Amino acid sequence: MAKKTLQGIVMLLGEFIALYVIMLLVSSCGPTVKDQWPYPMTSFFAECEYEGKVFVDREYIKRKTAGGCKNGKPFKYYDRGKPTLTND
């Protein structure tokens, strides 16, 4: 009787260790840096250089899904820096 109880405890402990290892592996696969920009804000400015237009946020998303800059030219990207989000 004591052997069965001991075997059950060892098996349960083994299952907990296996579950803990799996949880560590899954949690390590996630992104290490959280994007601080809320959707749909982008962390950059996108410029169609020869058109002289700058796109951010929703306008950029609309323009990108519509095909980008005219004549298939690529966007030029500029960093917006860190967001300053306040509840003013």
C-alpha positions as semicolon CSV with decimal commas, in nm:
position;residue;x (nm);y (nm);z (nm)
1;M;0,000;0,000;0,000
2;A;0,281;0,242;0,086
3;K;0,456;0,166;-0,246
4;K;0,145;0,260;-0,446
5;T;0,105;0,586;-0,258
6;L;0,472;0,669;-0,305
7;Q;0,450;0,586;-0,676
8;G;0,144;0,809;-0,709
9;I;0,323;1,100;-0,543
10;V;0,629;1,054;-0,765
11;M;0,412;1,042;-1,079
12;L;0,220;1,353;-0,970
13;L;0,545;1,536;-0,898
14;G;0,675;1,436;-1,241
15;E;0,362;1,570;-1,409
16;F;0,395;1,902;-1,225
17;I;0,760;1,933;-1,331
18;A;0,672;1,853;-1,694
19;L;0,390;2,111;-1,687
20;Y;0,623;2,371;-1,536
21;V;0,886;2,311;-1,807
22;I;0,622;2,340;-2,082
23;M;0,492;2,665;-1,932
24;L;0,846;2,807;-1,922
25;L;0,904;2,717;-2,286
26;V;0,575;2,870;-2,400
27;S;0,628;3,190;-2,203
28;S;0,979;3,233;-2,341
29;C;0,850;3,223;-2,699
30;G;0,653;3,548;-2,661
31;P;0,776;3,895;-2,754
32;T;1,031;4,042;-2,516
33;V;0,942;4,408;-2,583
34;K;0,581;4,516;-2,587
35;D;0,491;4,773;-2,849
36;Q;0,378;5,083;-2,662
37;W;0,173;5,218;-2,948
38;P;-0,199;5,134;-2,925
39;Y;-0,370;5,003;-3,238
40;P;-0,399;5,156;-3,500
41;M;-0,118;5,401;-3,416
42;T;0,213;5,332;-3,589
43;S;0,558;5,396;-3,444
44;F;0,675;5,570;-3,761
45;F;0,593;5,823;-4,030
46;A;0,567;5,690;-4,383
47;E;0,640;5,937;-4,662
48;C;0,572;5,914;-5,032
49;E;0,874;6,123;-5,122
50;Y;0,790;6,247;-5,471
51;E;0,423;6,308;-5,377
52;G;0,520;6,518;-5,074
53;K;0,267;6,337;-4,853
54;V;0,324;6,191;-4,507
55;F;0,105;5,910;-4,374
56;V;0,059;5,795;-4,015
57;D;-0,180;5,565;-3,832
58;R;-0,504;5,486;-4,019
59;E;-0,409;5,682;-4,329
60;Y;-0,092;5,472;-4,361
61;I;-0,286;5,147;-4,319
62;K;-0,540;5,256;-4,583
63;R;-0,268;5,367;-4,825
64;K;-0,060;5,051;-4,774
65;T;-0,360;4,822;-4,839
66;A;-0,447;5,032;-5,144
67;G;-0,106;4,961;-5,294
68;G;0,136;5,211;-5,141
69;C;0,283;5,513;-5,316
70;K;0,195;5,592;-5,674
71;N;0,393;5,418;-5,949
72;G;0,494;5,143;-5,706
73;K;0,757;5,356;-5,531
74;P;0,843;5,243;-5,176
75;F;0,760;5,442;-4,863
76;K;1,038;5,621;-4,678
77;Y;1,005;5,557;-4,304
78;Y;1,094;5,790;-4,017
79;D;1,086;5,698;-3,648
80;R;0,831;5,880;-3,428
81;G;1,018;5,807;-3,106
82;K;0,857;5,694;-2,781
83;P;0,485;5,764;-2,735
84;T;0,372;6,018;-2,478
85;L;0,024;5,895;-2,391
86;T;-0,152;6,101;-2,124
87;N;-0,509;6,125;-1,997
88;D;-0,530;6,503;-2,028
